[in-house]
Structures are given as structure tokens and as C-alpha cells.
Amino acid sequence: MGNSDTHLEGQIGIPHTVVLAEELSTAAILAGIREKS
């Protein structure tokens, strides 16, 4: 999991969080958050 801010026109400085997940589902996203690197 990581975080940053976007540098796209009209969205500069908007924070976002990135999670590595196996698929786009609630269960997979929560598993990605819980997994330890």
C-alpha cells in the first residue's frame, strides 16, 4: 500500500492511496491492505 498526490491537470495535490489487490473487489482490497510486505 502506498500514497501520494496526483499531478494531473485540474487535480494537482489531490491525495490518493494505492493498494495492490488481486481483483477489484472489497475482499481483495481488504486483503491487500492486511498483507504484510
N, CA, C and O atoms as a GROMACS GRO file, in nm:
protein
  148
    1MET      N    1   0.086  -0.115   0.000
    1MET     CA    2   0.000   0.000   0.000
    1MET      C    3   0.091   0.122   0.000
    1MET      O    4   0.196   0.123   0.064
    2GLY      N    5   0.049   0.224  -0.071
    2GLY     CA    6   0.125   0.348  -0.075
    2GLY      C    7   0.032   0.466  -0.094
    2GLY      O    8  -0.087   0.449  -0.121
    3ASN      N    9   0.088   0.584  -0.081
    3ASN     CA   10   0.007   0.703  -0.104
    3ASN      C   11   0.092   0.810  -0.169
    3ASN      O   12   0.214   0.806  -0.165
    4SER      N   13   0.026   0.906  -0.228
    4SER     CA   14   0.093   1.014  -0.300
    4SER      C   15  -0.012   1.121  -0.327
    4SER      O   16  -0.121   1.119  -0.271
    5ASP      N   17   0.024   1.213  -0.413
    5ASP     CA   18  -0.073   1.309  -0.463
    5ASP      C   19  -0.065   1.309  -0.615
    5ASP      O   20   0.040   1.280  -0.672
    6THR      N   21  -0.176   1.341  -0.679
    6THR     CA   22  -0.182   1.337  -0.824
    6THR      C   23  -0.125   1.464  -0.885
    6THR      O   24  -0.131   1.571  -0.824
    7HIS      N   25  -0.071   1.453  -1.004
    7HIS     CA   26  -0.015   1.568  -1.076
    7HIS      C   27  -0.086   1.591  -1.208
    7HIS      O   28  -0.030   1.652  -1.299
    8LEU      N   29  -0.210   1.544  -1.220
    8LEU     CA   30  -0.289   1.564  -1.341
    8LEU      C   31  -0.348   1.704  -1.342
    8LEU      O   32  -0.380   1.760  -1.237
    9GLU      N   33  -0.363   1.760  -1.461
    9GLU     CA   34  -0.422   1.894  -1.474
    9GLU      C   35  -0.559   1.897  -1.408
    9GLU      O   36  -0.642   1.809  -1.431
   10GLY      N   37  -0.583   1.997  -1.326
   10GLY     CA   38  -0.710   2.011  -1.257
   10GLY      C   39  -0.721   1.929  -1.130
   10GLY      O   40  -0.818   1.942  -1.056
   11GLN      N   41  -0.621   1.844  -1.103
   11GLN     CA   42  -0.625   1.759  -0.984
   11GLN      C   43  -0.496   1.768  -0.904
   11GLN      O   44  -0.472   1.683  -0.818
   12ILE      N   45  -0.412   1.866  -0.929
   12ILE     CA   46  -0.282   1.876  -0.864
   12ILE      C   47  -0.299   1.881  -0.712
   12ILE      O   48  -0.376   1.960  -0.659
   13GLY      N   49  -0.226   1.795  -0.645
   13GLY     CA   50  -0.224   1.793  -0.499
   13GLY      C   51  -0.333   1.711  -0.433
   13GLY      O   52  -0.334   1.700  -0.311
   14ILE      N   53  -0.424   1.651  -0.511
   14ILE     CA   54  -0.530   1.569  -0.451
   14ILE      C   55  -0.469   1.437  -0.405
   14ILE      O   56  -0.410   1.365  -0.486
   15PRO      N   57  -0.481   1.403  -0.276
   15PRO     CA   58  -0.420   1.280  -0.225
   15PRO      C   59  -0.494   1.155  -0.273
   15PRO      O   60  -0.615   1.158  -0.295
   16HIS      N   61  -0.420   1.048  -0.289
   16HIS     CA   62  -0.481   0.919  -0.322
   16HIS      C   63  -0.399   0.807  -0.259
   16HIS      O   64  -0.280   0.823  -0.231
   17THR      N   65  -0.463   0.695  -0.237
   17THR     CA   66  -0.400   0.577  -0.178
   17THR      C   67  -0.404   0.465  -0.280
   17THR      O   68  -0.505   0.445  -0.348
   18VAL      N   69  -0.295   0.390  -0.291
   18VAL     CA   70  -0.284   0.279  -0.386
   18VAL      C   71  -0.270   0.149  -0.307
   18VAL      O   72  -0.188   0.139  -0.216
   19VAL      N   73  -0.351   0.050  -0.343
   19VAL     CA   74  -0.347  -0.081  -0.279
   19VAL      C   75  -0.328  -0.186  -0.387
   19VAL      O   76  -0.401  -0.186  -0.487
   20LEU      N   77  -0.231  -0.276  -0.369
   20LEU     CA   78  -0.212  -0.388  -0.461
   20LEU      C   79  -0.313  -0.496  -0.424
   20LEU      O   80  -0.308  -0.551  -0.314
   21ALA      N   81  -0.404  -0.527  -0.517
   21ALA     CA   82  -0.508  -0.627  -0.493
   21ALA      C   83  -0.517  -0.721  -0.612
   21ALA      O   84  -0.487  -0.682  -0.725
   22GLU      N   85  -0.558  -0.844  -0.587
   22GLU     CA   86  -0.571  -0.944  -0.692
   22GLU      C   87  -0.684  -0.912  -0.790
   22GLU      O   88  -0.678  -0.950  -0.907
   23GLU      N   89  -0.787  -0.842  -0.743
   23GLU     CA   90  -0.901  -0.805  -0.827
   23GLU      C   91  -0.969  -0.683  -0.766
   23GLU      O   92  -0.935  -0.641  -0.655
   24LEU      N   93  -1.063  -0.627  -0.838
   24LEU     CA   94  -1.136  -0.509  -0.790
   24LEU      C   95  -1.260  -0.555  -0.714
   24LEU      O   96  -1.371  -0.554  -0.767
   25SER      N   97  -1.238  -0.593  -0.589
   25SER     CA   98  -1.348  -0.633  -0.501
   25SER      C   99  -1.314  -0.589  -0.360
   25SER      O  100  -1.197  -0.568  -0.327
   26THR      N  101  -1.415  -0.574  -0.277
   26THR     CA  102  -1.392  -0.533  -0.139
   26THR      C  103  -1.300  -0.631  -0.067
   26THR      O  104  -1.206  -0.589   0.001
   27ALA      N  105  -1.326  -0.760  -0.082
   27ALA     CA  106  -1.245  -0.862  -0.014
   27ALA      C  107  -1.099  -0.856  -0.058
   27ALA      O  108  -1.009  -0.865   0.026
   28ALA      N  109  -1.074  -0.840  -0.187
   28ALA     CA  110  -0.937  -0.836  -0.238
   28ALA      C  111  -0.864  -0.710  -0.193
   28ALA      O  112  -0.745  -0.714  -0.161
   29ILE      N  113  -0.935  -0.598  -0.189
   29ILE     CA  114  -0.874  -0.473  -0.144
   29ILE      C  115  -0.839  -0.482   0.004
   29ILE      O  116  -0.730  -0.441   0.044
   30LEU      N  117  -0.930  -0.534   0.085
   30LEU     CA  118  -0.901  -0.551   0.228
   30LEU      C  119  -0.785  -0.648   0.249
   30LEU      O  120  -0.702  -0.626   0.338
   31ALA      N  121  -0.777  -0.754   0.170
   31ALA     CA  122  -0.665  -0.848   0.180
   31ALA      C  123  -0.534  -0.778   0.144
   31ALA      O  124  -0.432  -0.802   0.208
   32GLY      N  125  -0.537  -0.692   0.043
   32GLY     CA  126  -0.418  -0.617   0.005
   32GLY      C  127  -0.372  -0.522   0.114
   32GLY      O  128  -0.252  -0.502   0.133
   33ILE      N  129  -0.466  -0.463   0.185
   33ILE     CA  130  -0.432  -0.374   0.296
   33ILE      C  131  -0.372  -0.455   0.412
   33ILE      O  132  -0.277  -0.411   0.476
   34ARG      N  133  -0.428  -0.572   0.437
   34ARG     CA  134  -0.384  -0.653   0.552
   34ARG      C  135  -0.252  -0.725   0.528
   34ARG      O  136  -0.180  -0.755   0.623
   35GLU      N  137  -0.220  -0.754   0.401
   35GLU     CA  138  -0.098  -0.830   0.370
   35GLU      C  139   0.026  -0.751   0.410
   35GLU      O  140   0.036  -0.631   0.385
   36LYS      N  141   0.118  -0.821   0.471
   36LYS     CA  142   0.244  -0.757   0.511
   36LYS      C  143   0.350  -0.785   0.406
   36LYS      O  144   0.361  -0.897   0.357
   37SER      N  145   0.426  -0.685   0.372
   37SER     CA  146   0.531  -0.700   0.271
   37SER      C  147   0.657  -0.753   0.335
   37SER      O  148   0.757  -0.772   0.266
   0.00000   0.00000   0.00000
